[in-house]
């Protein structure tokens, strides 16, 4: 019996180590197409340089695991605790977020050496120890690095997308561009359980506790809004009609600061309209004409709300979204496809009945109208990790479903992403909803 238990423990340790190393390698693979100059640029305050992302995720494992659980660990460089701390005030001083792009040193090679150093000691730790606390911390670190894989791509896209050369990050895998006709799916109201099941595996603290909510009957669009549908909004003067916009949204739309240039919003981020009336957009595969049948992307919550008003609908609440997504398979266009752009969906087997709801996962994060607040009975992670999610629960809105830059193993129906309403450099899109009695 003891031999069997030991074998099981060793197997669990190896599995966790394998997952750790796989995610770390995935991050490096995303950096493979970069030139050395790309690693340093910080095009706006909210977008960090790739070099900083590479170091920060290593800092996380070093700070919260290695320093505390491996007595033999040797700190790579004492100044890194401050340089690559993101927002953990409980850990100590931190380098200003707005100045991350000013750090020409450490060099890129030193950052790669830092990653190898951390990986060496993490491999030693995971090969020799196995406790529930360690497993949780490693799972958190893995999920944290997956979040930064998406941020690395979105921040890099903002950098390259604001470069007049419109450079190609990577030639993408061709994606589908066939969307179903827009229709609406009905959902009965009542009491429903929302939030993560405690036995569902790793979850972030903001996904719990599971609790009951009361919903009115509602309808939800079968798919996200397409580029073609959004162009109709643009050409009907959507960006010129104050009655469609929230007050703060209208002020932001009329005089928005993006990067170093003051300019009004007239279309989604990365879009341009040419003299012949055609719409073009920058993608990580370079600039190309807007595909009318792909989900619209890089819109703020303000634009999403204005578009919904124009159509006579609204954005779903996060509880309506989760109610609709509950039980669906987590499948779609994620980072693993190598497309790095919303692709739409195509059904190749006509004998298979289409699901009522399509593209609930992947392609684009879907804005909801719900403020990012705590669930009843919410408790943060213990200690300094309590700063991970809880302290951001003010003035932000929840997004659901993941995007084409999200790792598939990272997402689930209860996952709560959050950004400020004007933010649009993330892969964010729109799904319409309304009350049943408004149809």
C-alpha positions as CSV (number, residue, x, y, z in Angstrom):
1,X,0.0,0.0,0.0
2,X,2.8,2.4,0.9
3,X,4.6,1.7,-2.4
4,X,1.3,2.5,-4.3
5,X,0.9,5.8,-2.4
6,X,4.5,6.7,-3.1
7,X,4.0,5.9,-6.8
8,X,0.8,8.1,-7.0
9,X,2.6,10.9,-5.3
10,X,5.5,10.8,-7.7
11,X,3.1,10.6,-10.6
12,X,1.3,13.8,-9.4
13,X,4.6,15.6,-8.9
14,X,5.8,14.7,-12.4
15,X,2.4,15.8,-13.9
16,X,2.6,19.2,-12.2
17,X,6.2,19.6,-13.2
18,X,5.4,18.7,-16.8
19,X,2.5,21.3,-16.9
20,X,4.8,23.9,-15.4
21,X,7.5,23.4,-18.0
22,X,5.0,23.2,-20.8
23,X,3.5,26.6,-19.9
24,X,6.9,28.2,-19.5
25,X,7.9,26.9,-22.9
26,X,4.7,28.2,-24.5
27,X,5.6,31.7,-23.3
28,X,9.0,31.4,-25.0
29,X,7.4,30.1,-28.2
30,X,5.2,33.2,-28.3
31,X,8.4,35.3,-28.2
32,X,10.2,33.4,-31.0
33,X,9.0,35.7,-33.8
34,X,10.2,38.8,-32.0
35,X,13.2,40.9,-32.9
36,X,15.4,42.1,-30.0
37,X,14.0,45.7,-30.4
38,X,10.5,44.4,-29.9
39,X,11.2,43.3,-26.3
40,X,11.8,46.8,-25.0
41,X,8.9,49.0,-26.3
42,X,6.1,50.2,-24.0
43,X,3.7,52.0,-26.3
44,X,1.3,53.2,-23.5
45,X,1.1,53.1,-19.7
46,X,-1.2,50.0,-19.7
47,X,0.9,47.9,-22.1
48,X,4.1,46.4,-20.8
49,X,7.1,45.4,-22.8
50,X,7.6,41.7,-23.6
51,X,10.8,41.7,-21.7
52,X,9.0,42.8,-18.5
53,X,6.3,40.1,-18.9
54,X,9.1,37.4,-19.2
55,X,10.7,38.6,-16.1
56,X,7.6,39.3,-14.0
57,X,6.1,35.8,-14.4
58,X,9.5,34.4,-13.2
59,X,9.4,36.9,-10.3
60,X,6.0,35.5,-9.3
61,X,7.4,31.9,-8.9
62,X,10.5,33.2,-7.2
63,X,8.7,35.5,-4.8
64,X,5.7,33.4,-3.8
65,X,7.2,29.9,-4.0
66,X,10.9,29.5,-4.2
67,X,11.9,32.0,-1.5
68,X,9.3,30.5,0.9
69,X,9.5,26.8,0.2
70,X,13.0,25.9,-1.0
71,X,15.7,26.6,1.6
72,X,18.5,26.1,-0.9
73,X,17.2,28.7,-3.3
74,X,19.6,31.5,-4.3
75,X,18.1,34.8,-5.4
76,X,19.1,35.6,-9.0
77,X,19.4,39.4,-8.4
78,X,18.2,41.2,-5.3
79,X,17.0,44.3,-7.3
80,X,14.6,42.1,-9.3
81,X,12.2,42.0,-6.3
82,X,11.5,45.7,-6.9
83,X,11.9,45.9,-10.7
84,X,9.5,43.1,-11.6
85,X,6.9,43.5,-8.9
86,X,3.6,44.4,-10.6
87,X,1.2,45.7,-7.9
88,X,1.9,43.7,-4.7
89,X,2.4,46.5,-2.2
90,X,2.6,43.9,0.5
91,X,5.8,42.5,-1.0
92,X,7.6,45.8,-1.0
93,X,8.6,48.7,-3.3
94,X,7.9,48.4,-7.0
95,X,9.1,50.0,-10.2
96,X,6.4,52.4,-11.7
97,X,4.2,50.7,-14.2
98,X,4.5,53.7,-16.6
99,X,8.3,53.3,-16.7
100,X,8.7,49.6,-17.5
101,X,9.8,50.5,-21.0
102,X,12.7,52.6,-19.7
103,X,14.5,49.5,-18.3
104,X,17.2,48.8,-20.9
105,X,18.9,46.8,-18.2
106,X,18.7,44.0,-17.3
107,X,19.4,42.9,-20.9
108,X,17.2,40.4,-22.7
109,X,19.8,37.7,-22.2
110,X,19.9,38.4,-18.5
111,X,16.1,38.0,-18.4
112,X,16.3,34.7,-20.2
113,X,19.0,33.6,-17.8
114,X,16.7,34.6,-14.9
115,X,13.9,32.4,-16.4
116,X,16.3,29.4,-16.7
117,X,17.5,30.0,-13.1
118,X,13.9,30.0,-11.8
119,X,13.0,26.9,-13.9
120,X,16.0,25.0,-12.5
121,X,15.0,25.5,-8.9
122,X,11.3,25.0,-9.6
123,X,12.2,21.7,-11.2
124,X,14.2,20.7,-8.1
125,X,11.4,21.8,-5.8
126,X,8.6,20.0,-7.7
127,X,10.7,16.8,-7.9
128,X,11.3,16.6,-4.2
129,X,8.2,18.1,-2.5
130,X,4.5,17.6,-2.8
131,X,2.0,19.4,-0.5
132,X,-1.4,20.8,-1.1
133,X,-0.1,24.3,-0.5
134,X,2.7,23.9,-3.0
135,X,0.3,22.4,-5.6
136,X,-2.1,25.3,-5.2
137,X,0.7,27.9,-5.5
138,X,2.1,26.3,-8.6
139,X,-1.4,26.1,-10.2
140,X,-1.8,29.8,-9.4
141,X,1.6,30.5,-10.9
142,X,0.8,28.5,-14.1
143,X,-2.6,30.3,-14.5
144,X,-0.9,33.6,-13.8
145,X,1.6,33.0,-16.6
146,X,-1.2,32.0,-19.0
147,X,-2.8,35.4,-18.3
148,X,0.5,37.1,-19.2
149,X,0.7,35.1,-22.4
150,X,-2.4,36.8,-23.5
151,X,-1.2,40.2,-22.2
152,X,2.1,39.7,-24.1
153,X,0.2,39.4,-27.4
154,X,-2.2,42.2,-26.8
155,X,0.5,44.6,-25.6
156,X,2.7,43.6,-28.5
157,X,-0.2,44.2,-30.9
158,X,-0.6,47.7,-29.5
159,X,3.0,48.4,-30.1
160,X,3.2,47.0,-33.6
161,X,-0.3,48.3,-34.5
162,X,0.8,51.9,-33.8
163,X,3.9,51.5,-35.9
164,X,3.4,53.2,-39.4
165,X,5.1,50.1,-41.0
166,X,2.3,47.9,-39.7
167,X,4.8,45.0,-39.2
168,X,3.9,41.3,-39.2
169,X,4.4,39.5,-35.9
170,X,3.7,36.1,-37.4
171,X,1.9,34.9,-40.5
172,X,-1.3,33.5,-39.0
173,X,-2.9,30.1,-39.6
174,X,-5.9,30.9,-41.9
175,X,-9.1,31.2,-40.0
176,X,-12.7,30.6,-40.9
177,X,-15.0,33.6,-41.6
178,X,-18.4,32.1,-41.8
179,X,-21.0,33.2,-39.2
180,X,-24.5,32.0,-38.8
181,X,-27.4,34.3,-39.3
182,X,-28.1,36.4,-36.2
183,X,-31.0,35.1,-34.1
184,X,-31.8,35.1,-30.4
185,X,-32.1,32.2,-27.9
186,X,-34.6,32.3,-25.1
187,X,-33.8,31.6,-21.5
188,X,-36.4,31.2,-18.7
189,X,-35.9,33.2,-15.6
190,X,-35.7,31.9,-12.0
191,X,-33.1,31.2,-9.4
192,X,-29.8,29.9,-10.6
193,X,-26.4,29.0,-9.1
194,X,-23.6,31.3,-10.2
195,X,-19.9,30.9,-9.5
196,X,-17.4,28.1,-9.4
197,X,-18.0,24.7,-7.8
198,X,-15.5,24.2,-5.0
199,X,-14.7,20.8,-6.4
200,X,-14.1,22.0,-10.0
201,X,-10.3,22.2,-9.7
202,X,-8.3,25.4,-9.7
203,X,-10.3,28.7,-9.7
204,X,-9.4,32.3,-9.0
205,X,-10.8,33.8,-5.8
206,X,-13.1,36.2,-7.7
207,X,-15.1,33.2,-9.1
208,X,-16.4,32.2,-5.7
209,X,-18.3,31.5,-3.6
210,X,-21.0,29.8,-5.6
211,X,-24.3,31.5,-4.8
212,X,-27.8,31.9,-6.1
213,X,-29.1,34.8,-8.2
214,X,-32.6,35.7,-9.4
215,X,-32.8,36.3,-13.2
216,X,-35.7,37.5,-15.3
217,X,-36.4,35.7,-18.5
218,X,-34.0,36.9,-21.2
219,X,-32.8,36.3,-24.7
220,X,-29.2,36.2,-25.8
221,X,-27.8,36.5,-29.4
222,X,-26.7,33.2,-30.8
223,X,-23.3,34.7,-31.8
224,X,-21.2,37.8,-31.4
225,X,-21.7,40.9,-33.5
226,X,-19.9,40.7,-36.8
227,X,-17.7,43.3,-38.5
228,X,-20.3,43.8,-41.2
229,X,-23.0,44.5,-38.7
230,X,-20.8,47.0,-36.8
231,X,-20.0,48.8,-40.1
232,X,-23.7,49.5,-40.4
233,X,-23.6,51.2,-37.1
234,X,-20.6,53.3,-38.2
235,X,-22.2,54.3,-41.5
236,X,-25.4,55.2,-39.8
237,X,-23.5,57.9,-37.9
238,X,-23.2,55.8,-34.7
239,X,-20.1,57.7,-33.6
240,X,-21.8,61.0,-34.2
241,X,-25.1,60.4,-32.3
242,X,-24.9,61.5,-28.7
243,X,-28.2,59.9,-27.8
244,X,-26.7,56.4,-28.2
245,X,-23.9,57.0,-25.7
246,X,-23.5,57.2,-22.0
247,X,-22.4,60.6,-20.9
248,X,-18.8,59.5,-19.9
249,X,-18.7,57.4,-23.0
250,X,-19.6,60.3,-25.3
251,X,-16.9,62.5,-23.7
252,X,-14.4,59.8,-24.2
253,X,-15.5,59.1,-27.7
254,X,-15.2,62.8,-28.7
255,X,-11.8,63.4,-27.2
256,X,-9.9,60.2,-26.6
257,X,-6.2,59.9,-26.0
258,X,-4.6,56.8,-27.5
259,X,-0.9,56.5,-27.3
260,X,0.7,59.9,-27.9
261,X,-2.0,61.2,-30.2
262,X,-5.3,63.0,-29.4
263,X,-8.0,61.7,-31.6
264,X,-11.7,60.9,-31.7
265,X,-13.1,57.4,-31.9
266,X,-14.6,56.7,-35.3
267,X,-14.3,52.9,-35.5
268,X,-12.8,50.0,-33.5
269,X,-9.1,50.2,-32.5
270,X,-6.7,49.3,-35.4
271,X,-9.3,50.1,-38.1
272,X,-9.0,52.6,-40.9
273,X,-11.2,53.7,-43.7
274,X,-9.6,54.1,-47.1
275,X,-10.6,56.6,-49.9
276,X,-12.6,53.9,-51.7
277,X,-14.8,53.3,-48.6
278,X,-13.2,50.0,-47.7
279,X,-12.3,49.2,-44.1
280,X,-8.9,47.8,-43.1
281,X,-7.5,46.7,-39.8
282,X,-4.2,45.8,-38.3
283,X,-3.8,42.2,-37.2
284,X,-0.8,40.4,-35.8
285,X,-0.5,39.0,-39.3
286,X,-0.2,42.5,-40.7
287,X,-2.8,44.9,-42.1
288,X,-5.6,43.4,-44.1
289,X,-9.1,44.3,-45.3
290,X,-11.8,43.8,-42.6
291,X,-13.6,40.5,-43.1
292,X,-17.3,41.3,-42.8
293,X,-18.1,37.8,-41.4
294,X,-15.7,37.8,-38.5
295,X,-16.6,39.0,-35.0
296,X,-15.9,42.6,-34.4
297,X,-13.0,43.1,-32.0
298,X,-11.1,45.7,-30.1
299,X,-14.2,47.7,-29.0
300,X,-14.6,49.3,-25.6
301,X,-17.5,48.7,-23.3
302,X,-18.7,52.2,-24.2
303,X,-18.8,51.3,-27.9
304,X,-20.4,47.9,-27.2
305,X,-23.1,49.7,-25.2
306,X,-23.7,52.3,-27.8
307,X,-24.0,49.7,-30.5
308,X,-26.5,47.7,-28.4
309,X,-28.6,50.9,-27.9
310,X,-28.5,51.5,-31.7
311,X,-29.8,48.0,-32.3
312,X,-32.5,48.3,-29.6
313,X,-30.9,45.7,-27.3
314,X,-28.4,45.8,-24.4
315,X,-25.4,44.0,-23.1
316,X,-26.0,40.8,-21.0
317,X,-25.3,40.8,-17.4
318,X,-22.4,38.5,-16.4
319,X,-25.0,36.2,-14.6
320,X,-27.1,35.9,-17.8
321,X,-23.9,35.1,-19.7
322,X,-22.9,32.4,-17.2
323,X,-26.4,30.9,-17.1
324,X,-26.3,30.6,-20.9
325,X,-22.8,29.2,-21.0
326,X,-23.2,26.7,-18.2
327,X,-22.7,23.1,-19.5
328,X,-21.3,24.1,-22.9
329,X,-18.0,22.7,-24.0
330,X,-15.1,25.0,-23.8
331,X,-14.1,24.9,-27.4
332,X,-13.3,27.6,-30.0
333,X,-10.5,29.7,-31.4
334,X,-7.9,30.0,-28.7
335,X,-4.2,30.8,-28.6
336,X,-3.4,27.2,-29.5
337,X,-4.8,27.6,-33.0
338,X,-2.1,30.1,-34.0
339,X,-4.6,32.3,-35.6
340,X,-4.3,35.2,-33.1
341,X,-7.3,36.9,-34.6
342,X,-11.1,36.3,-34.3
343,X,-12.0,33.8,-37.0
344,X,-15.7,33.1,-36.8
345,X,-17.1,29.6,-37.0
346,X,-17.9,27.2,-39.8
347,X,-19.8,24.0,-39.6
348,X,-18.4,21.5,-42.0
349,X,-20.5,18.5,-41.1
350,X,-24.1,19.3,-42.2
351,X,-25.4,16.3,-40.4
352,X,-24.5,17.8,-37.0
353,X,-27.1,20.1,-35.5
354,X,-25.7,23.6,-34.8
355,X,-25.6,24.5,-31.1
356,X,-28.1,27.2,-30.2
357,X,-25.2,29.4,-29.0
358,X,-22.0,29.7,-30.9
359,X,-18.6,31.2,-30.1
360,X,-19.3,31.5,-26.4
361,X,-15.7,30.7,-25.8
362,X,-12.7,32.0,-27.7
363,X,-12.5,34.5,-30.5
364,X,-13.4,37.6,-28.5
365,X,-13.9,38.5,-24.8
366,X,-17.6,39.5,-24.5
367,X,-18.4,42.7,-22.5
368,X,-21.2,42.4,-19.9
369,X,-23.0,45.3,-18.2
370,X,-22.0,44.0,-14.8
371,X,-19.6,45.9,-12.5
372,X,-16.7,43.9,-11.3
373,X,-17.6,43.4,-7.6
374,X,-17.3,40.7,-5.0
375,X,-19.7,37.8,-4.8
376,X,-21.6,37.5,-1.5
377,X,-19.2,35.9,1.0
378,X,-16.1,36.6,-1.1
379,X,-12.7,36.0,0.5
380,X,-9.4,36.9,-1.1
381,X,-6.5,34.5,-1.4
382,X,-4.6,34.4,1.9
383,X,-1.7,36.8,2.7
384,X,0.0,39.0,0.1
385,X,-1.8,37.1,-2.7
386,X,-5.0,38.8,-1.5
387,X,-4.0,41.6,-3.8
388,X,-4.3,39.4,-6.9
389,X,-8.0,40.3,-7.7
390,X,-9.9,41.8,-4.8
391,X,-8.3,45.2,-4.8
392,X,-9.4,45.9,-8.4
393,X,-13.1,45.6,-7.6
394,X,-14.0,49.2,-8.4
395,X,-15.0,51.0,-11.6
396,X,-14.4,48.1,-14.0
397,X,-16.8,45.8,-16.0
398,X,-16.7,42.0,-16.3
399,X,-15.9,40.3,-19.6
400,X,-16.6,36.6,-20.2
401,X,-15.6,33.7,-22.5
402,X,-11.9,34.2,-23.4
403,X,-10.4,35.2,-26.8
404,X,-8.2,34.1,-29.6
405,X,-5.2,35.0,-27.4
406,X,-6.4,33.0,-24.4
407,X,-5.0,29.6,-23.7
408,X,-7.8,27.1,-23.9
409,X,-6.9,25.3,-20.7
410,X,-7.1,28.6,-18.8
411,X,-10.8,29.4,-19.5
412,X,-14.1,28.2,-18.1
413,X,-17.7,29.4,-17.8
414,X,-17.2,30.9,-14.4
415,X,-14.0,32.9,-15.4
416,X,-14.3,36.6,-14.7
417,X,-12.1,39.0,-16.7
418,X,-12.3,42.7,-15.9
419,X,-11.3,45.9,-17.6
420,X,-12.2,49.6,-17.5
421,X,-15.1,50.6,-19.8
422,X,-12.9,52.7,-22.2
423,X,-10.3,49.9,-22.6
424,X,-10.2,48.4,-26.1
425,X,-6.6,47.1,-26.7
426,X,-7.8,43.7,-25.5
427,X,-9.5,41.2,-27.9
428,X,-13.0,42.4,-26.8
429,X,-16.3,42.1,-28.6
430,X,-20.1,42.3,-28.3
431,X,-23.0,39.8,-27.8
432,X,-26.5,41.3,-27.6
433,X,-29.2,40.5,-25.1
434,X,-32.6,41.8,-23.9
435,X,-35.4,41.0,-21.6
436,X,-37.9,38.4,-22.9
437,X,-40.8,40.8,-22.7
438,X,-38.9,43.3,-24.9
439,X,-38.6,40.9,-27.9
